[in-house]
Amino acid sequence: MSSNVVERLDAEVQDFAMRTRFFHEPMTPGRARNFVRQHRLNTRQRNSVLKLKVATNCPVWKVRLQIIDACSQEVIGDHEHGGGRAHWEILEGLGMHIGMDLENDIRSAEPLASTQMCWNAWNGLMATTHWLEGLIANTCAERANIPGYGVGTMREHGWFGLERERWGNSSVYPTSSSNSSRFTARRISSIPTWAGKQSPITPKSWPWKTRSCGLAARTWSFGRIISTASPRPETSRTHKRPPDQKTPTANQSSACIFPKTKKPRPQAAGADN
């Protein structure tokens, strides 16, 4: 990928970040609910259908696997940043955190006409064109998640760094007592998350944005940076064991199965004692 292509891609993403009203206007309860509904649908559609069309057309095996791996984080489970949950599941938790009903409000949501129009446009770029054009379509929608675009918090911490800040505002939370039992009182800003922060395995230079890195380096992170803070129900994987019920280490477990008892070696006939 030439530097001219990357520069043009950066210019387009910057233009998108500057002219999109959603990034520059206050987050309201209505916008917050609509964000949950539509972004949940979008992450499922892009990562179970659209990006996989690009992977199908891609002749480079390593890049194909990287696309599939990133899609699996979005739709199956993100063990790196999401605690094992898929990103659409995280968004469901985020919606319930602000008082939305899981079945009647979140899962029953239909795509807006504008959402469907975008999917149709993406499909034209990602399904029936050269795989490199599809790869650009894969990448450009993710680049706003990393620092360097827009202004203010978004430029410094990326799109979801901006969302973390905006969702910390109490204006997105219901005030009716009837909803008090349907969400946790903690604000989003009080819950640890990687949103808006650099991944511990990512170099400070953000390599997929630099001109000197290869194509695959820019594609490995599709969806990797996206993380939405939300309360997470306790599961068997997150349940903290009491101090007296510590999980045995690998060595301790193997010692239980294979005890280190020494047995006397049988001596050969005629051997000296």
C-alpha positions in Angstrom: 0.0 0.0 0.0 1.6 3.3 -1.1 1.9 6.3 1.2 -0.4 8.2 -1.1 -3.2 5.7 -0.4 -2.6 6.0 3.4 -2.5 9.8 3.3 -5.8 9.8 1.3 -7.3 7.4 3.8 -6.3 9.6 6.7 -7.7 12.6 5.0 -11.1 10.9 4.4 -11.3 9.7 8.0 -10.4 13.2 9.3 -13.1 14.7 7.1 -15.6 12.2 8.5 -14.6 13.0 12.1 -15.0 16.7 11.6 -18.3 16.8 9.7 -20.2 14.1 11.6 -22.6 15.9 14.1 -22.7 12.9 16.5 -19.0 13.5 17.5 -19.5 17.2 18.3 -22.9 17.4 19.9 -23.8 16.5 23.5 -24.9 12.9 24.3 -28.5 12.8 25.3 -30.6 9.9 26.6 -32.2 9.4 23.2 -28.9 9.4 21.4 -27.5 7.0 23.9 -30.3 4.5 23.4 -30.1 4.8 19.7 -26.3 4.3 19.8 -26.8 1.0 21.7 -29.5 -0.2 19.2 -27.8 0.7 16.0 -24.1 0.1 17.0 -25.0 -3.4 18.3 -26.6 -4.2 14.9 -23.7 -2.7 13.0 -21.0 -4.6 14.8 -22.9 -7.9 14.1 -23.5 -7.1 10.4 -20.0 -5.8 9.6 -18.2 -8.6 11.4 -20.4 -11.6 10.5 -21.1 -10.6 6.9 -19.3 -7.7 5.3 -15.7 -8.1 6.6 -15.9 -11.9 5.9 -16.6 -11.1 2.3 -13.3 -9.3 2.1 -11.6 -12.3 3.8 -13.1 -14.6 1.2 -11.7 -12.5 -1.7 -8.3 -12.0 0.0 -5.6 -14.2 -1.6 -3.0 -13.5 1.2 -3.5 -16.2 3.8 -1.9 -14.3 6.7 -4.1 -11.2 6.1 -7.2 -13.4 5.7 -6.6 -15.0 9.1 -6.1 -11.6 10.7 -9.4 -10.4 9.3 -11.2 -13.5 10.6 -9.5 -13.3 14.0 -10.5 -9.7 14.4 -14.1 -10.5 13.4 -14.2 -13.3 16.0 -13.4 -10.8 18.7 -16.4 -8.7 17.6 -19.0 -11.5 17.2 -17.8 -14.4 19.3 -15.7 -13.2 22.3 -13.0 -10.6 23.0 -10.7 -12.1 25.6 -8.2 -9.3 25.2 -10.3 -6.3 26.0 -13.9 -7.5 26.6 -13.5 -10.1 29.3 -14.6 -12.8 26.9 -17.7 -11.1 25.7 -18.4 -10.2 22.1 -18.7 -6.5 21.4 -22.4 -6.8 20.7 -22.8 -8.4 24.1 -20.9 -5.5 25.7 -23.3 -3.1 24.0 -26.3 -5.0 25.4 -24.8 -4.6 28.9 -24.3 -0.9 28.2 -27.9 -0.5 27.2 -29.2 -2.3 30.3 -26.9 -0.1 32.4 -28.8 3.0 31.3 -32.2 1.3 31.9 -33.0 -0.2 28.5 -35.0 -3.4 28.3 -32.9 -6.2 26.8 -35.6 -8.1 24.8 -38.1 -5.4 24.0 -35.8 -2.5 23.4 -32.4 -3.7 22.4 -32.7 -7.1 20.7 -36.0 -6.2 19.0 -34.4 -3.1 17.3 -34.4 -2.9 13.5 -31.8 -1.0 11.5 -32.7 2.5 10.6 -33.0 3.4 6.9 -29.7 5.2 7.2 -28.0 2.1 8.8 -29.3 -0.1 6.0 -28.2 2.3 3.4 -24.7 2.2 4.8 -24.6 -1.5 4.8 -25.7 -1.5 1.2 -22.9 0.9 0.3 -20.3 -1.2 2.3 -21.5 -4.3 0.6 -20.8 -2.7 -2.8 -17.2 -2.0 -1.7 -16.5 -5.2 0.2 -18.2 -7.9 -1.8 -17.8 -7.3 -5.5 -14.6 -5.2 -5.9 -10.9 -6.0 -5.8 -9.9 -7.3 -2.4 -7.6 -4.3 -1.7 -10.6 -2.0 -2.1 -12.5 -4.2 0.3 -9.6 -4.0 2.7 -9.7 -0.2 2.6 -13.4 -0.5 3.4 -12.6 -2.8 6.3 -10.0 -0.4 7.6 -11.4 3.1 7.2 -14.4 2.4 9.5 -12.1 1.3 12.3 -9.5 4.1 12.1 -11.6 6.6 13.9 -11.2 4.4 17.0 -7.5 5.3 17.3 -6.1 8.7 18.3 -5.2 11.2 15.6 -8.6 12.2 14.1 -11.1 14.9 14.9 -10.5 17.4 17.7 -10.2 17.5 21.5 -10.8 14.2 23.3 -11.4 12.3 20.1 -8.1 13.4 18.6 -6.3 12.5 21.8 -7.9 9.2 22.7 -9.9 8.1 19.7 -13.7 7.7 19.2 -14.3 5.4 22.2 -12.2 7.6 24.4 -14.7 10.3 23.5 -17.6 8.0 24.3 -16.1 7.0 27.6 -16.0 10.7 28.5 -19.5 11.5 27.3 -21.1 8.4 28.9 -19.6 9.5 32.2 -22.1 12.4 32.1 -25.2 11.8 34.2 -27.5 13.1 31.5 -27.6 9.7 29.7 -29.0 7.9 32.8 -32.7 7.6 33.6 -34.0 9.5 36.6 -37.3 7.7 37.1 -37.4 5.5 40.1 -39.2 2.8 38.1 -36.0 2.1 36.2 -33.8 2.1 39.3 -33.8 -1.7 39.6 -32.8 -2.2 35.9 -29.3 -0.8 36.0 -26.4 -0.3 38.3 -26.0 3.1 39.8 -22.3 3.3 39.0 -21.4 5.7 36.2 -19.5 4.5 33.1 -16.5 6.6 34.0 -16.1 4.6 37.3 -15.7 1.3 35.5 -12.2 0.4 34.3 -11.9 -0.1 30.5 -9.4 0.1 27.7 -11.6 2.5 25.8 -9.5 5.5 24.8 -6.3 4.0 26.1 -3.5 2.2 24.4 -3.5 -1.5 24.3 -0.6 -3.0 26.4 0.6 -5.0 23.4 0.5 -2.1 21.0 3.6 0.0 20.3 3.3 3.7 21.0 3.8 4.5 17.4 0.5 3.0 16.4 2.2 1.1 13.6 -0.8 0.6 11.3 -1.0 4.4 10.9 2.6 4.8 9.8 3.8 4.8 6.2 6.7 2.4 6.8 4.6 -0.6 7.9 3.3 -3.3 5.7 -0.2 -4.0 4.7 -0.8 -6.7 7.3 0.4 -4.5 10.1 -2.4 -2.1 9.4 -5.1 -4.8 9.2 -4.4 -6.9 12.3 -6.3 -4.5 14.6 -9.8 -4.5 13.0 -12.0 -4.1 16.0 -9.2 -4.7 18.6 -9.3 -1.2 20.1 -13.1 -1.0 20.4 -14.2 -1.5 24.0 -17.3 -0.2 25.7 -17.4 0.1 29.5 -20.4 -1.6 31.0 -21.2 -3.6 34.1 -20.6 -7.3 33.6 -22.6 -10.0 35.4 -20.4 -12.4 37.4 -19.7 -15.7 35.7 -17.7 -18.7 36.6 -14.7 -17.1 34.8 -14.9 -13.9 36.8 -16.1 -15.2 40.2 -13.4 -14.6 42.8 -12.6 -17.7 44.8 -12.3 -17.5 48.6 -8.7 -17.4 49.9 -9.0 -21.0 51.1 -10.1 -22.2 47.6 -7.3 -21.0 45.4 -7.0 -22.5 42.0 -4.1 -24.9 41.9 -1.2 -24.0 39.6 -0.3 -26.1 36.6 2.6 -27.7 38.6 0.3 -28.4 41.6 -2.3 -29.9 39.3 0.1 -32.2 37.6 1.6 -33.2 40.9 -1.8 -34.4 42.0 -2.1 -36.6 38.9 1.5 -37.6 38.7 2.8 -37.9 42.3 6.6 -37.7 42.5 7.1 -41.0 44.4 10.3 -42.8 43.8 10.1 -46.5 43.3 13.1 -48.7 43.7 14.6 -49.8 40.4 14.7 -53.6 39.9 18.2 -54.8 39.7 19.5 -57.1 37.0 20.1 -60.7 38.0 23.7 -61.1 39.3 24.2 -57.4 40.0 26.3 -56.5 43.1 24.4 -55.2 46.1 
